[in-house]
Amino acid sequence: MNNTDDGPSPDDLSAKAWKIPDTFIIMFVLAVLAWIATFAFAPGQFELSGDPARIVPGSFQAADAPTPAPIMGDETRVGLLDFLFAGLISGDRYSPTIGLMALLLVIGGTFGMMMRTLAVDKAMFAALPDGKAQNETLIIGLFVAFSVAGATIGMAEEAIALTLVLAPAMSRAGYDGMTAILTCFAGTSIGFATSWMNPFNVIIAQSISDLPPLSGLELRLAMWLAFTIIGALFLWRYARAVRLGQRAPIGTKFRSAAPLDKEANRFTLAHKLIILTLLAGIVWVGWGVSTQGYYLAEITAQFFALGIIFAVIARFARLEGCSLSGLMEGYRDGAAQLLPAVLIVAAAKGMLLLLGGDAPDSDSLLNTLLNALSSLTSLMPDWFTAGAMFVVQSVINFFITSGSGQAGITMPIMAPLADLSGVSRQTAVLAFQLGDGLTNLIVPTSAVTVGCLAAAGIQYGEWLRFFWKPMLALMGIGLVLVLGAHAGGY
C-alpha cells in the first residue's frame, strides 16, 4: 500500500508491545508443571450419562496413587519430551485437534491469497475521505466494514497496516488519529469479540467443547449487531465533535499529510468481485453449517474453494503481483502466519494427554483438577460461576493474547467445568469469546493494540484516559450478556 508518511513500518510497531513471555514459553512451562503434577497427585475419573454424554456430578473416583508420566513416552503413555508430537498427531480429520489445525492452515492460506490481491486495501482506499467531503456517514460505513472483517475473517494484525493509511486520510478530512483508531482498531476488535463465526476463537472454542461450529448463531448475530451499533454511535458523536471543533483532537501528527494517490489505488471490477466472493462464501459457510450439518472437513473445503475462485479472478484480471507463483506465495505466507496458532492448539492437546487425556471416564489429572474446581463452584450459585468465567477469561487475555491459544488452554477445562457447575457449554464459550475479545481493546501486551496506537500517533496512556469509561461500559454489557445467556438456558 502507498503511504506518504515516512513513519515506522507495521513490523516496527508490533515490536513495541510490552514484553511478556511468548505463548510457547508459557505453554512449555505449563507442560513441565503438568508433568511434575503427575508425580504428586492421583488421577481420577467420572461417570457419564445422557446423550450427549455428560459428567454425573459427585461421581468422581480417584485412583489409588499417582501415575508419573515418563520423560520419553511410548505407545501407552505420553511423556514430557513428546507432548507436542502427541498433540500434533492426536485424532483424525474430524477431531478438534487434527481438524482444527487443517482448518486454520487452509483459512490462513485462503486469506493470504486474498490479501495478495489487495482487494481489501483498495476497497478501503476507495472509501477514504479525501478532504473534499466531511461526512461521518462514510466513517460509520468504514467502522461497520471493519467490524464485519473482524467477525468473519478474524482480522487483527492487518489493522496495524490499515491504520497507517487511515490516520493520515482522517486527518486530511478534518478528523484526528483517535477517529482512525476508533474506526479501524475498535471496529475490528468489536467484530472479533462478538463474532458468530470467527475461526480463531468461536469455532476453535466450540470444537474443543464438542459443540457444532456456528451453533448458537442467532444470539451471537444479535450481539454483534448491538455492539456494532453502540460502537458506531460512539464513533459518530466523537468524529462529529472533532470536525466541528467541539472537542480538542487527539493524535494530530498527520495533519499536514500529503494527498493519497487515488489513481494508483483504484478499486477495480476484479477487486469488487473478490469482495463479493468473500461475502458470498461467508453466507455459503453459514448455510452449510446450519442446514447441511457441515463440520471441520466441509468448512475447510469451502474455504479452499474460495481460494480457488480468488485465484481465478486475480489471474483473469491480471492483477499486479498475482501471477500463479505470486498467488501461491501469498497462500504460503497466509498459512505460515497461522502456523503458531496451529502449534498452540497441538501443544494444548499434548499437555492434556500428558495429564492422562481429557476423557472424563478415564483416569486423568484433568479430572482431578475439575473435581477440585467443581468443589469450589458448588459453594457458589451457578450464575456466579458463569460471570466468573467471563472475568477469568478477561484476565487470562492479558497474558495469552492469542485467541486460539487461550481457547486451547482454557476450554478443555471450562467446558467440562460448565457441566459440573450447572452452566451450559455454549455459555462457557460465550464467556471465553467476550472475555478474550473485548479486553483486546486495552491489553498493553498485544502487538496489535500497541501497534495500531503507534500507527495513529497516540500514546497508550492517552488511549486509556480516553477509553476507560467506554471500556467499562463494554465489559459491563458483556457480563450482563453472559449472565443473561445463562439465565435463558443458552
Solvent accessible surface area in square Angstrom, and as a share of the most:
residue,aa,sasa,rsa
1,M,89,0.40
2,N,68,0.35
3,N,50,0.26
4,T,65,0.38
5,D,43,0.22
6,D,148,0.77
7,G,31,0.30
8,P,49,0.31
9,S,49,0.32
10,P,47,0.30
11,D,116,0.60
12,D,74,0.39
13,L,1,0.00
14,S,37,0.24
15,A,65,0.50
16,K,118,0.50
17,A,14,0.11
18,W,147,0.52
19,K,177,0.75
20,I,59,0.30
21,P,75,0.47
22,D,79,0.41
23,T,22,0.13
24,F,75,0.31
25,I,97,0.49
26,I,34,0.17
27,M,3,0.01
28,F,106,0.44
29,V,74,0.42
30,L,58,0.29
31,A,0,0.00
32,V,41,0.23
33,L,100,0.50
34,A,11,0.08
35,W,48,0.17
36,I,90,0.45
37,A,24,0.19
38,T,2,0.01
39,F,99,0.41
40,A,64,0.50
41,F,118,0.49
42,A,25,0.19
43,P,7,0.05
44,G,0,0.00
45,Q,65,0.29
46,F,6,0.03
47,E,106,0.48
48,L,62,0.31
49,S,65,0.42
50,G,62,0.60
51,D,145,0.75
52,P,89,0.56
53,A,52,0.41
54,R,70,0.26
55,I,9,0.05
56,V,47,0.27
57,P,94,0.59
58,G,84,0.80
59,S,13,0.08
60,F,37,0.15
61,Q,122,0.54
62,A,63,0.49
63,A,29,0.22
64,D,153,0.79
65,A,55,0.42
66,P,50,0.32
67,T,67,0.39
68,P,69,0.43
69,A,2,0.01
70,P,47,0.30
71,I,84,0.43
72,M,131,0.59
73,G,17,0.16
74,D,88,0.45
75,E,164,0.73
76,T,113,0.66
77,R,57,0.21
78,V,26,0.15
79,G,0,0.00
80,L,17,0.08
81,L,112,0.56
82,D,30,0.16
83,F,18,0.08
84,L,68,0.34
85,F,123,0.51
86,A,11,0.09
87,G,0,0.00
88,L,62,0.31
89,I,101,0.51
90,S,21,0.13
91,G,54,0.52
92,D,85,0.44
93,R,148,0.54
94,Y,101,0.39
95,S,18,0.12
96,P,47,0.29
97,T,6,0.04
98,I,46,0.23
99,G,3,0.03
100,L,0,0.00
101,M,14,0.06
102,A,46,0.35
103,L,0,0.00
104,L,0,0.00
105,L,63,0.31
106,V,27,0.15
107,I,0,0.00
108,G,5,0.05
109,G,0,0.00
110,T,0,0.00
111,F,18,0.08
112,G,14,0.14
113,M,7,0.03
114,M,0,0.00
115,M,44,0.20
116,R,78,0.28
117,T,3,0.02
118,L,62,0.31
119,A,0,0.00
120,V,22,0.13
121,D,9,0.05
122,K,29,0.12
123,A,30,0.23
124,M,9,0.04
125,F,1,0.00
126,A,60,0.46
127,A,30,0.23
128,L,8,0.04
129,P,7,0.05
130,D,75,0.39
131,G,35,0.34
132,K,186,0.79
133,A,61,0.47
134,Q,89,0.40
135,N,74,0.38
136,E,11,0.05
137,T,99,0.58
138,L,62,0.31
139,I,0,0.00
140,I,36,0.18
141,G,41,0.39
142,L,11,0.05
143,F,3,0.01
144,V,55,0.31
145,A,57,0.44
146,F,11,0.05
147,S,0,0.00
148,V,39,0.23
149,A,17,0.13
150,G,0,0.00
151,A,0,0.00
152,T,4,0.02
153,I,13,0.07
154,G,7,0.07
155,M,4,0.02
156,A,27,0.21
157,E,116,0.52
158,E,58,0.26
159,A,0,0.00
160,I,4,0.02
161,A,26,0.20
162,L,3,0.01
163,T,0,0.00
164,L,15,0.07
165,V,2,0.01
166,L,0,0.00
167,A,0,0.00
168,P,1,0.01
169,A,0,0.00
170,M,0,0.00
171,S,5,0.03
172,R,48,0.18
173,A,0,0.00
174,G,22,0.21
175,Y,1,0.00
176,D,0,0.00
177,G,0,0.00
178,M,0,0.00
179,T,0,0.00
180,A,0,0.00
181,I,0,0.00
182,L,4,0.02
183,T,0,0.00
184,C,0,0.00
185,F,2,0.01
186,A,4,0.03
187,G,0,0.00
188,T,4,0.03
189,S,10,0.06
190,I,6,0.03
191,G,0,0.00
192,F,19,0.08
193,A,0,0.00
194,T,0,0.00
195,S,0,0.00
196,W,30,0.11
197,M,2,0.01
198,N,0,0.00
199,P,1,0.00
200,F,28,0.12
201,N,0,0.00
202,V,0,0.00
203,I,2,0.01
204,I,0,0.00
205,A,0,0.00
206,Q,0,0.00
207,S,0,0.00
208,I,35,0.18
209,S,0,0.00
210,D,96,0.50
211,L,24,0.12
212,P,85,0.53
213,P,2,0.01
214,L,9,0.04
215,S,28,0.18
216,G,20,0.19
217,L,38,0.19
218,E,133,0.60
219,L,55,0.27
220,R,0,0.00
221,L,65,0.32
222,A,59,0.46
223,M,5,0.02
224,W,32,0.11
225,L,94,0.47
226,A,48,0.37
227,F,1,0.00
228,T,5,0.03
229,I,87,0.44
230,I,73,0.37
231,G,10,0.10
232,A,10,0.08
233,L,108,0.54
234,F,72,0.30
235,L,1,0.01
236,W,105,0.37
237,R,177,0.64
238,Y,7,0.03
239,A,0,0.00
240,R,95,0.35
241,A,17,0.13
242,V,10,0.06
243,R,71,0.26
244,L,81,0.40
245,G,61,0.59
246,Q,123,0.55
247,R,107,0.39
248,A,78,0.61
249,P,55,0.34
250,I,37,0.19
251,G,12,0.12
252,T,64,0.37
253,K,111,0.47
254,F,5,0.02
255,R,104,0.38
256,S,111,0.71
257,A,22,0.17
258,A,52,0.40
259,P,109,0.68
260,L,20,0.10
261,D,76,0.39
262,K,80,0.34
263,E,125,0.56
264,A,54,0.42
265,N,8,0.04
266,R,136,0.50
267,F,49,0.20
268,T,35,0.20
269,L,126,0.62
270,A,9,0.07
271,H,8,0.03
272,K,93,0.40
273,L,77,0.38
274,I,0,0.00
275,I,39,0.20
276,L,106,0.53
277,T,21,0.12
278,L,15,0.07
279,L,79,0.39
280,A,63,0.49
281,G,2,0.02
282,I,19,0.10
283,V,107,0.61
284,W,98,0.34
285,V,0,0.00
286,G,16,0.16
287,W,117,0.41
288,G,0,0.00
289,V,18,0.11
290,S,81,0.52
291,T,83,0.48
292,Q,94,0.42
293,G,60,0.58
294,Y,57,0.22
295,Y,54,0.21
296,L,1,0.00
297,A,19,0.15
298,E,59,0.26
299,I,0,0.00
300,T,21,0.12
301,A,60,0.47
302,Q,4,0.02
303,F,4,0.02
304,F,101,0.42
305,A,30,0.23
306,L,4,0.02
307,G,3,0.03
308,I,92,0.47
309,I,75,0.38
310,F,0,0.00
311,A,16,0.12
312,V,73,0.42
313,I,26,0.13
314,A,0,0.00
315,R,82,0.30
316,F,174,0.73
317,A,44,0.34
318,R,189,0.69
319,L,22,0.11
320,E,164,0.73
321,G,44,0.42
322,C,1,0.01
323,S,58,0.37
324,L,115,0.57
325,S,86,0.56
326,G,6,0.06
327,L,0,0.00
328,M,84,0.37
329,E,72,0.32
330,G,3,0.03
331,Y,46,0.18
332,R,148,0.54
333,D,69,0.36
334,G,5,0.05
335,A,19,0.15
336,A,60,0.46
337,Q,135,0.60
338,L,29,0.14
339,L,82,0.41
340,P,60,0.38
341,A,12,0.09
342,V,6,0.04
343,L,52,0.26
344,I,6,0.03
345,V,7,0.04
346,A,0,0.00
347,A,5,0.04
348,A,3,0.02
349,K,40,0.17
350,G,0,0.00
351,M,18,0.08
352,L,13,0.07
353,L,43,0.21
354,L,0,0.00
355,L,26,0.13
356,G,31,0.29
357,G,9,0.08
358,D,62,0.32
359,A,42,0.33
360,P,30,0.19
361,D,71,0.37
362,S,52,0.33
363,D,65,0.34
364,S,0,0.00
365,L,14,0.07
366,L,3,0.01
367,N,1,0.01
368,T,35,0.20
369,L,74,0.37
370,L,2,0.01
371,N,46,0.24
372,A,54,0.42
373,L,52,0.26
374,S,17,0.11
375,S,61,0.39
376,L,102,0.51
377,T,19,0.11
378,S,87,0.56
379,L,145,0.72
380,M,80,0.36
381,P,67,0.42
382,D,61,0.31
383,W,138,0.48
384,F,94,0.39
385,T,4,0.03
386,A,0,0.00
387,G,8,0.07
388,A,34,0.26
389,M,6,0.03
390,F,5,0.02
391,V,80,0.46
392,V,63,0.36
393,Q,1,0.00
394,S,8,0.05
395,V,81,0.46
396,I,43,0.22
397,N,0,0.00
398,F,67,0.28
399,F,113,0.47
400,I,10,0.05
401,T,46,0.27
402,S,34,0.22
403,G,10,0.09
404,S,4,0.03
405,G,0,0.00
406,Q,0,0.00
407,A,0,0.00
408,G,2,0.02
409,I,24,0.12
410,T,7,0.04
411,M,0,0.00
412,P,14,0.09
413,I,42,0.21
414,M,21,0.09
415,A,2,0.02
416,P,15,0.09
417,L,12,0.06
418,A,0,0.00
419,D,30,0.16
420,L,26,0.13
421,S,17,0.11
422,G,51,0.49
423,V,5,0.03
424,S,44,0.28
425,R,26,0.10
426,Q,21,0.10
427,T,1,0.00
428,A,2,0.01
429,V,0,0.00
430,L,0,0.00
431,A,1,0.00
432,F,0,0.00
433,Q,0,0.00
434,L,0,0.00
435,G,0,0.00
436,D,0,0.00
437,G,0,0.00
438,L,0,0.00
439,T,4,0.02
440,N,26,0.13
441,L,0,0.00
442,I,31,0.16
443,V,0,0.00
444,P,13,0.08
445,T,24,0.14
446,S,10,0.06
447,A,37,0.29
448,V,23,0.13
449,T,0,0.00
450,V,19,0.11
451,G,0,0.00
452,C,0,0.00
453,L,3,0.01
454,A,28,0.22
455,A,2,0.01
456,A,0,0.00
457,G,26,0.25
458,I,5,0.02
459,Q,128,0.57
460,Y,43,0.16
461,G,32,0.31
462,E,53,0.24
463,W,0,0.00
464,L,62,0.31
465,R,167,0.61
466,F,29,0.12
467,F,8,0.03
468,W,123,0.43
469,K,129,0.55
470,P,25,0.16
471,M,9,0.04
472,L,113,0.56
473,A,56,0.43
474,L,11,0.05
475,M,40,0.18
476,G,34,0.33
477,I,60,0.30
478,G,0,0.00
479,L,60,0.30
480,V,102,0.59
481,L,44,0.22
482,V,0,0.00
483,L,51,0.25
484,G,43,0.41
485,A,8,0.07
486,H,32,0.14
487,A,89,0.69
488,G,68,0.66
489,G,64,0.62
490,Y,48,0.18
